[in-house]
Amino acid sequence: MFASDHQFFPLRISYGRAMFQYLQLGLRGITLFIAKIYHIISFAIRRETRVIYQHQAVRYDLYPLSPITRHRLSLVKRKVMVLDLDETLIHSHHEGVIRQTVKPGTPPDFSLRVVIDLHPVRFFVHKRPHVDYFLDIVNNWFELVVFTASMEIYGAAVSDKLDNKRGILRRRYYRQHCTLEFGSYSKDLSAICDDLSSVFILDNSPGAYRGYPENAVPIKSWFSDPTDTALLNLLPMLDALRFCQDVRSVLGRNLHLHRVW
C-alpha cells in the first residue's frame, strides 16, 4: 500500500521551512561578513588618510612686513630665545638602556659617540618632528641660545648636529652653568641676558625655569610620537611675541600652564 499525498504534505512544508531558514542564516552570515570587511577596509583607509595628513609637508608662510609693521618692530629690542635640548627639541638614549622610550627598531636621526669618565658612550638621537623647520623660522625672529642641563661633551655634539653648519646655535650653556636646586638643575636667564624683558626660554621642565616663570614658554615633553606638532603650534604665538615690548606681559598670562614642581 502507498501512502497518500496528504501524508507527505507536512514533511514537504517542514523541509521547505528548514531550507528557508538555512537560506536566511546563510544570507545573514554573508551580510555580516561583507559588513565586517567593509568596516576593516574603511578603518584602514581612514588610518592611512590620517597618516598622510599628519606627515604632509608643512610650512609657516612668512609674508613681507608692511612699512608700518617694520617700523613697529624696529622700536623693540630683538629678543633672545633660549632652547632646551632633551625632550624639548630631541630625545636620546644610549647603548645598554633596558627600558627604551622609543619603539625598538625605530632608526635614530643621528648617533653620537662621546667619552664620559674615560668610557665611550654611544647615543641614539631622535629629533622632534619639524625641529629643523622650526629652527629655520625662529632664527629669523630671535637670537637663539642653547641652554641644556646635560654635560657639555654631549650637549655640544647634539647642538652641532642641530645647527648643521648654519651658524644659528652659536651661544651655548651647559650643566656647569646650571644651579642644582631641590634635586634638579635650574637655569639662570639673567646670565644670558640682563634685560629680562627681552629673553624667554622654551623648556619642557618647569624646574629649569623656576626662577623665571614669566619668561617661559612651556612645552610638553617629547619622546617618540611621530605625529607631534607642538613646535609648529608655537609659531603663531612666537611670531607675535617678537613685537611686544616686554615678553613677560604676554608669557605671564600662562602661569597656569606650568606644572607644580
MOJOFEN-V902486 format. One record per residue. N is the residue number from 0. RES is the residue in three letters. SS is DSSP state (helix for helix, strand for strand, loop for the rest). PSI is psi as a letter, one per 40 degrees, with the letter a starting at -180 (* if undefined). BURIAL is + if it has 9 or more other ideal C-beta (glycine too) atoms within 8 Angstrom, else -. Layout:
# MOJOFEN-V902486
n,res,ss,psi,burial
N,RES,SS,PSI,BURIAL
N,RES,SS,PSI,BURIAL
This chain:
# MOJOFEN-V902486
n,res,ss,psi,burial
0,MET,loop,i,-
1,PHE,loop,i,-
2,ALA,loop,i,-
3,SER,loop,i,-
4,ASP,helix,d,-
5,HIS,helix,e,-
6,GLN,helix,d,-
7,PHE,helix,e,-
8,PHE,helix,d,-
9,PRO,helix,d,-
10,LEU,helix,d,-
11,ARG,helix,d,-
12,ILE,helix,d,-
13,SER,helix,d,-
14,TYR,helix,d,-
15,GLY,helix,d,-
16,ARG,helix,d,-
17,ALA,helix,d,-
18,MET,helix,d,-
19,PHE,helix,d,-
20,GLN,helix,d,-
21,TYR,helix,d,-
22,LEU,helix,d,-
23,GLN,helix,d,-
24,LEU,helix,d,-
25,GLY,helix,d,-
26,LEU,helix,d,-
27,ARG,helix,d,-
28,GLY,helix,d,-
29,ILE,helix,d,-
30,THR,helix,d,-
31,LEU,helix,d,-
32,PHE,helix,d,-
33,ILE,helix,d,-
34,ALA,helix,d,-
35,LYS,helix,d,-
36,ILE,helix,d,-
37,TYR,helix,d,-
38,HIS,helix,d,-
39,ILE,helix,d,-
40,ILE,helix,d,-
41,SER,helix,d,-
42,PHE,helix,d,-
43,ALA,helix,d,-
44,ILE,helix,d,-
45,ARG,helix,d,-
46,ARG,helix,d,-
47,GLU,helix,d,-
48,THR,helix,d,-
49,ARG,helix,d,-
50,VAL,helix,d,-
51,ILE,helix,d,-
52,TYR,helix,d,-
53,GLN,helix,d,+
54,HIS,loop,e,-
55,GLN,loop,i,-
56,ALA,loop,h,-
57,VAL,loop,i,-
58,ARG,loop,i,-
59,TYR,loop,h,+
60,ASP,loop,h,-
61,LEU,loop,g,-
62,TYR,loop,i,-
63,PRO,loop,h,-
64,LEU,loop,i,-
65,SER,loop,i,-
66,PRO,helix,d,-
67,ILE,helix,d,-
68,THR,helix,d,+
69,ARG,helix,d,+
70,HIS,helix,d,-
71,ARG,helix,d,+
72,LEU,helix,d,+
73,SER,helix,e,-
74,LEU,loop,e,-
75,VAL,loop,i,+
76,LYS,loop,i,-
77,ARG,loop,h,-
78,LYS,loop,i,+
79,VAL,strand,h,+
80,MET,strand,h,+
81,VAL,strand,h,+
82,LEU,strand,h,+
83,ASP,loop,i,+
84,LEU,loop,c,+
85,ASP,strand,h,+
86,GLU,loop,e,+
87,THR,loop,d,+
88,LEU,loop,d,+
89,ILE,strand,i,+
90,HIS,strand,h,+
91,SER,strand,i,+
92,HIS,strand,i,+
93,HIS,strand,i,+
94,GLU,loop,i,-
95,GLY,loop,e,-
96,VAL,loop,h,-
97,ILE,loop,d,-
98,ARG,loop,g,-
99,GLN,loop,i,-
100,THR,loop,e,-
101,VAL,loop,h,+
102,LYS,loop,h,-
103,PRO,loop,h,-
104,GLY,loop,e,-
105,THR,loop,h,-
106,PRO,loop,h,-
107,PRO,loop,i,+
108,ASP,loop,d,-
109,PHE,strand,i,-
110,SER,strand,i,-
111,LEU,strand,i,+
112,ARG,strand,h,-
113,VAL,strand,i,+
114,VAL,strand,h,-
115,ILE,strand,h,+
116,ASP,loop,f,-
117,LEU,loop,e,-
118,HIS,strand,h,-
119,PRO,strand,h,-
120,VAL,strand,h,+
121,ARG,strand,h,+
122,PHE,strand,i,+
123,PHE,strand,h,+
124,VAL,strand,h,+
125,HIS,strand,h,+
126,LYS,strand,h,+
127,ARG,loop,i,+
128,PRO,loop,h,+
129,HIS,loop,e,+
130,VAL,helix,d,+
131,ASP,helix,d,+
132,TYR,helix,d,+
133,PHE,helix,d,+
134,LEU,helix,d,+
135,ASP,helix,d,-
136,ILE,helix,d,+
137,VAL,helix,d,+
138,ASN,helix,d,+
139,ASN,loop,e,-
140,TRP,loop,d,+
141,PHE,loop,i,+
142,GLU,strand,h,-
143,LEU,strand,h,+
144,VAL,strand,h,+
145,VAL,strand,h,+
146,PHE,strand,h,+
147,THR,loop,i,+
148,ALA,loop,e,+
149,SER,loop,i,+
150,MET,loop,i,-
151,GLU,helix,d,+
152,ILE,helix,d,+
153,TYR,helix,d,+
154,GLY,helix,d,+
155,ALA,helix,d,+
156,ALA,helix,d,+
157,VAL,helix,d,+
158,SER,helix,d,+
159,ASP,helix,d,-
160,LYS,helix,d,+
161,LEU,helix,d,+
162,ASP,helix,d,+
163,ASN,loop,f,-
164,LYS,loop,f,-
165,ARG,loop,e,-
166,GLY,loop,f,-
167,ILE,loop,e,-
168,LEU,loop,f,+
169,ARG,loop,d,-
170,ARG,strand,h,+
171,ARG,strand,i,+
172,TYR,strand,i,+
173,TYR,loop,a,+
174,ARG,helix,d,+
175,GLN,helix,e,-
176,HIS,helix,e,+
177,CYS,loop,i,+
178,THR,strand,h,-
179,LEU,strand,h,-
180,GLU,strand,h,+
181,PHE,loop,f,-
182,GLY,loop,e,-
183,SER,strand,i,+
184,TYR,strand,h,+
185,SER,strand,i,+
186,LYS,loop,h,+
187,ASP,loop,h,+
188,LEU,helix,d,+
189,SER,helix,d,-
190,ALA,helix,e,-
191,ILE,loop,d,+
192,CYS,loop,h,+
193,ASP,loop,e,-
194,ASP,loop,g,-
195,LEU,helix,e,+
196,SER,helix,e,+
197,SER,helix,e,+
198,VAL,strand,i,+
199,PHE,strand,i,+
200,ILE,strand,i,+
201,LEU,strand,h,+
202,ASP,strand,i,+
203,ASN,loop,e,+
204,SER,loop,h,+
205,PRO,helix,d,+
206,GLY,helix,d,+
207,ALA,helix,d,+
208,TYR,helix,f,+
209,ARG,loop,d,+
210,GLY,loop,e,-
211,TYR,loop,f,+
212,PRO,helix,d,+
213,GLU,helix,e,-
214,ASN,helix,f,+
215,ALA,strand,i,+
216,VAL,strand,h,+
217,PRO,strand,i,+
218,ILE,loop,i,+
219,LYS,loop,h,-
220,SER,loop,h,-
221,TRP,loop,h,+
222,PHE,loop,d,-
223,SER,loop,e,+
224,ASP,loop,h,-
225,PRO,loop,e,-
226,THR,loop,e,-
227,ASP,loop,h,+
228,THR,loop,f,+
229,ALA,helix,d,+
230,LEU,helix,d,+
231,LEU,helix,d,+
232,ASN,helix,d,-
233,LEU,helix,e,+
234,LEU,helix,d,+
235,PRO,helix,d,-
236,MET,helix,d,-
237,LEU,helix,d,+
238,ASP,helix,d,+
239,ALA,helix,d,+
240,LEU,helix,d,+
241,ARG,loop,e,+
242,PHE,loop,e,-
243,CYS,loop,i,+
244,GLN,loop,d,-
245,ASP,loop,h,-
246,VAL,loop,d,+
247,ARG,helix,d,+
248,SER,helix,d,-
249,VAL,helix,d,+
250,LEU,helix,d,+
251,GLY,helix,e,+
252,ARG,helix,e,-
253,ASN,helix,e,+
254,LEU,helix,d,-
255,HIS,helix,e,-
256,LEU,helix,e,-
257,HIS,loop,h,+
258,ARG,loop,i,-
259,VAL,loop,h,-
260,TRP,loop,*,-
